């Protein structure tokens, strides 16, 4: 699980880069939300960056700040 969290952290940082923002002050909370979402909704063995993208979108749709 620790490796999965690190991979998700890296993918989230890549999203920041793609949308042109610096790492937000609540980065750890964002990664935690996305990690939980991916664990709840994605295939446990075959999850991918698209699952992280969807979880990030869900985070924003909930109205959380970045």
ZISULVEN-V298839 format. One record per backbone hydrogen bond with DSSP energy under -0.5 kcal/mol. NH is the residue of the N-H (numbers start at 1). CO is the residue of the C=O. If there is no record, write none. Layout:
nh=(NH	NH)
co=(CO	CO)
//
This chain:
nh=(5	6	7	8	9	10	11	12	13	14	15	16	17	18	19	20	20	21	27	30	31	32	33	34	35	36	37	38	39	40	41	42	51	52	53	54	55	56	57	58	59	60	61	62	63	64)
co=(1	2	3	4	5	6	7	8	9	10	11	12	13	14	15	16	17	16	24	26	27	28	29	30	31	32	33	34	35	36	37	38	48	48	49	50	51	52	53	54	55	56	57	58	60	59)
//
